[in-house]
Each structure stands twice: as structure tokens, then as C-alpha cells.
Amino acid sequence: MHELSIAMGIVEAAMDEARQRNVQVSAVHLRLGALSGVVKDALLFSYEVACQDTPLEGSRLLIEEVPVMVFCPRCKEKRVLQSVQSFTCPECASPTREVLQGKELEVFALEVEE
């Protein structure tokens, strides 16, 4: 399960930031795209495991799920896919390859206590 190594990286990065700012992290905010290849529940579990016996023990991992957004070449519009199984415009059914969002795996904020 590669989610554990991802969680360990998140914990390490958050601890580094906390040390530099001399704060305690209470929550880590993460954007997780539908095409990231990461299973949300496995990552949440792995985060708890990775936090054990660290300064982040007891902190929360808050995940913002990011849908897949593509650009439709026919409509000339951004569209959110209904399913990652079909890369077609939900309005006109044209196939599309241009993914605009949905691959994210990004820590974008830390909640801290001084």
C-alpha cells in the first residue's frame, strides 16, 4: 500500500514546517484528485499510523476531494467528468484528453497552534 509512504512524506513535511515556525500542527489540509491513484480511506488510516510517536500524533488529515475537470474541444468549455471511466464531455459526449484538474496530491494548508 503506497499510501503509507505518501502519509509518511506528508508527516515529515509537516513536522519540518512546524519545527521551522516553532508551532504545533493540529491539522493538515490536502487536495486529493480523483486521478491521483491514492485511495482516500487508505491514506487517512496510513496518516494515523505515520503520526504515531511523532509531534503530529493526534492531528487530523483533512482531505478535499478534487473531481476530474477536462476541456471539451467541441464545446470549448471546462467540464467536470461524471466518471473517470469515460473521458467524454458530459454535455455533448465528445471524447477529450485534456485534463485540467484531478491529478492533485497537494498539501495546501496547515492548522497550527503556537
C-alpha positions in Angstrom: 0.0 0.0 0.0 1.8 3.1 -1.2 -0.5 5.3 0.8 1.7 4.7 3.9 4.8 6.1 2.1 2.8 9.1 1.0 1.4 9.6 4.5 5.0 9.4 5.9 6.1 12.1 3.5 3.2 14.3 4.5 4.0 13.9 8.2 7.7 14.6 7.6 7.0 17.7 5.6 4.5 19.0 8.2 7.0 18.3 11.0 9.7 20.2 9.2 7.4 23.2 8.7 6.3 23.0 12.4 10.0 23.0 13.6 10.9 26.0 11.4 7.9 28.0 12.7 8.1 26.6 16.2 4.4 25.6 16.2 2.3 22.5 16.8 0.3 21.2 13.8 -3.3 20.3 14.7 -4.5 19.6 11.1 -3.1 19.1 7.6 -5.2 20.1 4.6 -4.7 18.1 1.5 -6.2 18.3 -2.0 -6.6 14.8 -3.5 -7.5 14.4 -7.2 -9.7 11.5 -8.4 -6.9 10.5 -10.8 -4.1 10.7 -8.2 -4.0 6.9 -7.7 -4.4 7.3 -4.0 -7.3 5.7 -2.0 -8.7 8.3 0.5 -9.6 5.8 3.2 -6.2 4.1 3.0 -4.4 7.5 3.2 -6.5 8.5 6.2 -5.6 5.2 8.0 -1.9 5.5 6.9 -1.7 9.1 8.2 -2.8 8.0 11.7 -0.1 5.2 11.6 2.6 7.6 10.3 1.8 10.1 13.1 2.2 7.7 15.9 5.1 8.7 18.3 5.7 12.0 16.4 4.8 15.6 17.2 1.8 15.2 14.8 0.2 12.4 16.8 -3.5 13.5 17.4 -3.5 15.8 14.4 -6.1 15.5 11.7 -5.7 15.0 7.9 -8.5 16.9 6.2 -8.9 15.8 2.6 -10.6 18.0 -0.1 -11.5 15.7 -3.0 -10.9 17.2 -6.4 -13.0 16.0 -9.3 -11.6 15.4 -12.8 -12.1 18.5 -14.9 -11.4 18.4 -18.7 -11.6 20.8 -21.5 -14.1 19.9 -24.2 -12.7 20.6 -27.7 -16.2 20.7 -29.2 -18.0 22.9 -26.6 -14.8 24.9 -25.8 -15.7 24.7 -22.1 -14.3 23.2 -18.9 -16.4 20.2 -17.8 -16.4 18.0 -14.7 -16.4 14.4 -15.7 -19.3 12.2 -14.4 -17.0 9.2 -14.2 -13.3 8.6 -14.6 -14.2 5.6 -16.7 -15.3 7.7 -19.6 -13.3 10.7 -20.8 -16.2 12.3 -22.7 -17.9 15.6 -22.3 -20.9 15.3 -20.1 -22.8 17.8 -22.3 -22.0 16.8 -25.9 -20.4 13.3 -25.4 -17.3 14.3 -27.4 -14.1 12.5 -26.3 -11.5 14.6 -24.6 -7.9 14.1 -23.5 -7.1 17.5 -21.9 -7.2 17.1 -18.1 -7.3 20.4 -16.3 -7.6 19.1 -12.7 -8.0 15.8 -10.9 -4.4 14.6 -10.5 -3.7 16.6 -7.4 -1.9 15.3 -4.3 -1.1 18.6 -2.6 -0.7 19.8 1.0 -2.2 23.3 0.8 -2.5 24.4 4.4 -1.6 23.5 8.0 -3.6 24.4 11.0 -1.2 25.3 13.8 -1.1 26.2 17.5 1.7 28.3 18.9 
